[in-house]
Amino acid sequence: MKNLLSAVFMISLVMVACSKKETPGFAADQEMKIHYDTAAVDSFSAGATSVDIVRQIRMSSQKYQDSIKQAEKLQKEEQKLKEELEKENKKKLEEEKKKTETDKKKATPETSPATGTKTN
């Protein structure tokens, strides 16, 4: 009986020691979170950036803007070249059409429809 009583005591002691306990500070954690609507000004506060990093950001953004402008210039130049090539191709096609039309006109009067021979 002493063994049974000591075993029950040990099991109850282990169950009490290992039981999950509620944290009393759960409501206090929610109250501690404060949301600010302003940016940090102090250089040592959370979220502050150093002067060098700000300078790098500004430089990189300027470089980015310059690269965008350069890309736009290249696209405009390519479009101009394409338009010029299209105009030249159209002119060449028109000239070829005119030549073929004049050749057809020259070829039709030279042959007589009745005899099918050339007249000089």
C-alpha positions in Angstrom: 0.0 0.0 0.0 2.9 2.4 0.7 4.2 1.7 -2.8 0.8 2.4 -4.4 0.4 5.6 -2.4 3.9 6.8 -3.3 3.3 6.0 -7.0 0.0 8.0 -7.0 1.8 10.9 -5.3 4.6 10.8 -7.9 2.3 10.7 -10.9 0.2 13.6 -9.5 3.3 15.6 -8.9 4.6 15.0 -12.5 1.1 15.9 -13.9 1.0 19.2 -11.9 4.6 20.1 -12.9 4.1 19.3 -16.6 0.7 20.8 -17.0 0.4 23.7 -19.5 0.1 27.0 -17.8 -1.7 30.1 -19.1 0.5 33.2 -19.4 -1.0 36.1 -17.4 0.7 38.7 -19.6 -1.3 37.9 -22.8 -3.5 41.0 -22.5 -0.6 43.1 -21.5 1.2 42.2 -24.8 -1.6 43.6 -26.8 -1.6 46.8 -24.9 2.2 47.3 -25.4 2.0 47.4 -29.2 1.7 51.1 -30.1 1.4 52.1 -33.7 2.9 55.4 -34.8 1.8 57.3 -37.9 5.1 59.2 -38.2 8.5 58.2 -39.5 11.5 57.8 -37.2 13.7 60.9 -37.1 16.4 59.8 -34.7 19.3 58.2 -36.4 19.5 55.5 -33.7 15.8 54.6 -33.8 14.3 51.6 -35.6 13.7 52.2 -39.3 16.2 55.1 -39.6 18.6 55.0 -42.6 22.1 56.3 -42.7 23.2 59.3 -44.9 25.3 57.0 -47.1 22.4 54.7 -47.8 20.1 57.6 -48.6 22.8 59.0 -51.0 23.1 55.6 -52.7 19.4 55.4 -53.1 19.2 58.8 -54.7 22.1 58.0 -57.0 20.6 54.7 -58.0 17.3 56.3 -58.7 18.9 59.0 -60.8 20.8 56.3 -62.7 17.6 54.4 -63.2 15.9 57.5 -64.6 18.8 58.2 -66.9 18.7 54.6 -68.1 15.0 54.9 -68.8 15.6 58.1 -70.8 18.4 56.4 -72.7 16.1 53.5 -73.6 13.4 55.8 -74.8 15.9 57.6 -77.0 17.0 54.4 -78.5 13.4 53.3 -79.2 12.6 56.6 -80.8 15.8 56.3 -83.0 14.8 52.7 -84.0 11.3 53.9 -84.9 12.7 56.7 -87.0 15.0 54.3 -88.8 12.1 51.9 -89.4 9.9 54.6 -90.8 12.6 55.8 -93.1 13.2 52.3 -94.4 9.5 51.9 -94.9 9.3 55.1 -96.9 12.3 54.1 -99.0 10.7 50.7 -99.7 7.4 52.4 -100.6 9.2 54.7 -103.0 11.1 51.8 -104.6 7.9 49.8 -105.0 6.2 52.8 -106.6 9.1 53.3 -109.0 9.0 49.6 -109.9 5.2 49.9 -110.6 5.7 52.9 -112.8 8.5 51.1 -114.7 6.3 48.1 -115.2 3.4 50.2 -116.3 5.5 52.1 -118.8 7.0 48.9 -120.1 3.5 47.5 -120.6 2.4 50.6 -122.4 5.4 50.5 -124.6 5.0 46.8 -125.3 1.3 47.0 -126.3 1.5 49.6 -129.1 4.4 47.8 -130.8 2.4 44.6 -131.5 -0.6 44.8 -133.7 -3.6 42.8 -132.5 -4.7 41.7 -136.0 -1.4 40.3 -137.3 0.5 39.6 -134.1 3.7 41.0 -135.6 5.7 44.0 -134.6 5.4 47.2 -136.6 8.4 49.4 -137.2 
